[in-house]
Amino acid sequence: MPRKLMLTLIATAVSASCLPGCTPLSPWQRGTLAKPSMALEPTPMQDILSEHTHGSREAASAGSSSSGGGCGCY
């Protein structure tokens, strides 16, 4: 079997396996997915404060936009 045909068949199989993930949802299913427990960050404010505290105490930015001097202030 030629390599180009094999790659085409593999790409088609991968694409076809991804299609079932694009199904429409019913209204009652949307309510289930909208619960706070399904969020990527269930507690966004707590995560922000935790990053700020860590950055302040370590006196390093650690990938966030600001760094502190150890006192806990911005």
C-alpha positions in Angstrom: 0.0 0.0 0.0 1.5 3.4 -1.0 2.6 5.7 1.9 0.3 8.5 0.7 -2.8 6.3 0.7 -1.9 5.0 4.2 -1.6 8.5 5.6 -4.9 9.5 4.0 -6.6 6.5 5.5 -5.1 7.3 9.0 -6.1 11.0 8.7 -9.7 10.0 7.7 -9.9 7.5 10.6 -8.7 10.1 13.1 -11.1 12.7 11.8 -14.0 10.3 11.9 -13.3 9.3 15.5 -13.4 13.0 16.5 -16.8 13.7 14.9 -19.0 12.2 17.7 -17.6 14.9 20.0 -19.5 17.5 18.0 -23.0 16.4 18.9 -25.7 18.9 19.8 -26.8 19.1 23.5 -30.2 19.1 24.9 -31.2 21.9 27.3 -31.1 19.6 30.4 -27.6 18.4 29.4 -26.3 22.0 29.2 -27.4 22.5 32.8 -25.3 19.6 33.9 -22.3 20.9 32.1 -22.7 24.4 33.4 -22.2 23.3 37.1 -19.3 24.9 38.9 -17.7 21.4 39.5 -17.3 21.1 35.7 -15.3 24.3 35.4 -11.6 24.2 34.6 -10.9 26.4 37.6 -13.7 25.8 40.1 -12.4 28.6 42.4 -10.9 31.3 40.1 -10.7 34.0 42.8 -9.0 31.7 45.2 -6.5 30.6 42.6 -5.6 34.3 41.8 -5.1 35.1 45.5 -3.0 32.0 46.0 -0.8 32.9 43.0 -0.4 36.4 44.4 0.5 35.2 47.9 3.0 32.7 46.4 4.6 35.4 44.2 4.8 37.9 47.1 6.4 35.4 49.5 8.8 34.0 47.0 9.7 37.5 45.5 9.4 36.0 42.0 6.8 36.4 39.3 6.5 32.6 38.6 4.9 33.2 35.3 2.3 35.7 36.4 2.3 39.3 35.5 3.6 40.8 38.7 6.2 40.1 41.3 6.3 41.1 44.9 8.8 42.2 47.4 7.9 39.8 50.2 5.4 42.1 52.0 2.2 40.8 50.3 1.5 44.0 48.4 1.4 44.4 44.7 
